[in-house]
Amino acid sequence: MARQSSEAQNMGLVQQLYQTAMEDNLSGLLELCAPDAVWEYPPIEGVAWSRTWQGHEEIARWAELHDAEDAILDLRPEEYLADGDRVIVLGFARMRTVATGREWATRFVHAVRIHDRKIQRFEAYFDTAACVEAHGLVAAA
C-alpha cells in the first residue's frame, strides 16, 4: 500500500512539472527539482538546448535556450506510468523553430526519476530527425 501511495505522489509531482511547463513557470519548475537535478536531452549538433544539464542554474539556462530556439505550440502528456521512484510519460509535442519558422511534431517519452519528493533526473526521448530538419541542419546530399 505504501508503494502505491509513493507512486501516486511521484505521478502527481510529474503532473505538476508539466503544468508548470505549460504555464511557462520556470521558478515553479525549479522548485520541483532537486538542487543537483539532471536534465538530459539527446545531443543534436547545432541545437543549443540539446545536451545534458545539471543543477538549477543549468536547467534555467536550458529553458532560456529552448525558448529562444523552439516555441512550444502543443505539449500533451498522454499517459503516466509509475514504478517505484520512476515515472514514464508518453506524449505528443508540436514546436516551431524560431530561426526557420518551421513547425515540427514528435511523440515523446520522458523518463523521470524522483528522490525525496523532488525530480532528480529528467530524460527526454523524441524524434531528433524532425528537430534537425526544422532547424535547417540537414546537410545537402
ABEGO torsion letter per residue (X at the ends): XAAAAAAAAAAAAAAAAAAAAAAGBAAAAAAABBAABBBBBBBBBGBAABBBBBEAAAAAAAAAAAAAABBBABBBBABBBBBEABBBBBBBBBBBBAAAGBBBBBBBBBBBBBBGGBBABBBBBBBAAAAAAAAGABBBX
